[in-house]
Amino acid sequence: MQSGFGFLINLSVSLVLALVLGLIAQRLRLSPIIGYLLAGIAIGPHSPGFVADPKMAHDFAELGVILLMFGVGLHFNFNDLLAVKRIAIPGSAVQTLVASALGTLVGLSFGLGGGAALVIGIAISVASTVVLVRALMDNDLLQTSQGHIAVGWLILEDIFTVFVLVILPSVPVFGDNPQRVRET
């Protein structure tokens, strides 16, 4: 019974704090996402005061990402993507490659191994579709041609990211290393 009560407390505090900080951010003419992020930081394990149950907080974070991605899905139209393919495909490909290469170089310059530096480079190259779609909506730019190009660009980056996440574990540098397992 206590765990059910704990769930309600965590859910209530999370939602109320996200609502309050989202409204404050919106009042300051910022995206409500900034308020939501601040709410997540405020109830996280590295802040003073109320700390949500870490497992529940992780589950809530995953649920939040699912809801945000659902919001992106509501605005995604495959025909819109095809309409901007001449700009979005080469643009997202070049941007992803350049940002990945620069991020990898920065990682190597900080002494990371090749595999870790590459992962950092790839992570840096991918923008947040959810945040941009929300920012475009807040500024009434989602239905403009620039908005369609931006969303198409980011959807292609997301497709690339899914491809990388599927392929990465099979690359010897990132997969299971039998030698490393024997050493431990």
Buried (B, 14 or more C-beta within 10 A) or exposed (E): EEEEEEBEBBBEBBEEBBBEBBEBBBEEEBBBBBBBBBBBEBBEEEEEEEBBBEEBBEBBBEEBEEEBBEBBEEBBEEEBBEBBEEBBBEBBBEBBEEBBEEBBEBBBEEEBEEBBBBBBBBBBBBBBBBBBBBBBBBEEBBEEEEBBBBBBBBBBBBEBBEEBEEEBEEEEEBEEEEEEEEEE
